[in-house]
Amino acid sequence: MHKQYRWLEHIMLLVAGMAGFAGAPPWFALLAAAGLTIEDWAKLWPLRSPAVTLSTKMITYFVTGVLANIFYAVVSYAIGAAARTFL
């Protein structure tokens, strides 16, 4: 099951790069980041027990994950756009 999620992350980043190569609008990278975030938290949600409340630690992990996903998606999009420029 975890390998399936790993492939989904790679496919989302590949699609973001292809969108940059195709000349899609830059906000497409934010859609890819949102998809990565949803996918990350979807695999963690079953591990969360009902007795665990929302804490500042969880919020910190969520915000850090969102920022990292935005970074990965923007870099992937930028690589695709750069490839379009050079090719």
C-alpha positions as CSV (number, residue, x, y, z in Angstrom):
1,M,0.0,0.0,0.0
2,H,2.8,2.4,0.8
3,K,4.5,1.8,-2.6
4,Q,1.2,2.8,-4.3
5,Y,1.3,6.2,-2.5
6,R,5.0,6.7,-3.4
7,W,4.1,6.2,-7.1
8,L,1.2,8.7,-6.8
9,E,3.6,11.3,-5.5
10,H,6.0,10.8,-8.4
11,I,3.2,10.9,-10.9
12,M,1.8,14.2,-9.5
13,L,5.3,15.7,-9.7
14,L,5.8,14.4,-13.2
15,V,2.4,15.9,-14.2
16,A,3.4,19.3,-12.7
17,G,6.7,19.2,-14.7
18,M,4.8,18.3,-17.9
19,A,2.4,21.2,-17.2
20,G,5.4,23.5,-17.0
21,F,6.7,22.1,-20.3
22,A,3.3,22.5,-21.9
23,G,3.1,26.1,-20.8
24,A,0.2,25.7,-18.4
25,P,-0.4,28.7,-16.0
26,P,1.9,28.8,-13.0
27,W,-1.0,28.3,-10.5
28,F,-1.1,24.7,-11.8
29,A,1.9,24.1,-9.4
30,L,-0.4,24.9,-6.5
31,L,-2.9,22.3,-7.7
32,A,-0.1,19.7,-7.7
33,A,0.9,20.9,-4.2
34,A,-2.7,20.5,-3.0
35,G,-2.8,17.0,-4.5
36,L,0.5,16.1,-2.8
37,T,-0.8,17.4,0.6
38,I,-4.1,15.5,0.3
39,E,-2.2,12.3,-0.6
40,D,0.2,12.7,2.3
41,W,-2.5,13.2,4.9
42,A,-4.7,10.5,3.3
43,K,-2.1,7.8,4.1
44,L,-1.7,9.1,7.7
45,W,-5.4,9.5,8.5
46,P,-6.0,5.8,9.2
47,L,-3.1,5.8,11.7
48,R,-4.7,8.5,13.8
49,S,-6.7,7.2,16.7
50,P,-9.9,9.0,17.7
51,A,-8.5,9.9,21.2
52,V,-5.8,12.1,19.7
53,T,-6.7,15.7,19.6
54,L,-5.4,18.4,17.2
55,S,-2.2,19.8,18.7
56,T,0.3,22.4,17.8
57,K,2.7,19.7,16.9
58,M,0.2,18.3,14.3
59,I,-0.4,21.8,13.0
60,T,3.3,22.4,12.7
61,Y,3.8,19.1,10.8
62,F,0.9,20.0,8.5
63,V,2.2,23.5,7.7
64,T,5.7,22.2,7.1
65,G,4.4,19.5,4.8
66,V,2.3,22.0,2.9
67,L,5.3,24.3,2.4
68,A,7.5,21.4,1.3
69,N,4.9,20.2,-1.1
70,I,4.6,23.7,-2.6
71,F,8.3,23.8,-3.0
72,Y,8.5,20.4,-4.7
73,A,5.6,21.2,-7.1
74,V,7.1,24.7,-8.0
75,V,10.5,23.2,-8.6
76,S,9.0,20.4,-10.8
77,Y,6.9,23.0,-12.7
78,A,10.0,25.2,-13.1
79,I,12.1,22.3,-14.4
80,G,9.4,21.6,-17.0
81,A,9.3,25.3,-18.0
82,A,13.1,25.5,-18.2
83,A,13.1,22.3,-20.4
84,R,10.6,24.0,-22.7
85,T,12.8,27.1,-23.0
86,F,15.9,25.1,-23.8
87,L,14.3,22.6,-26.1
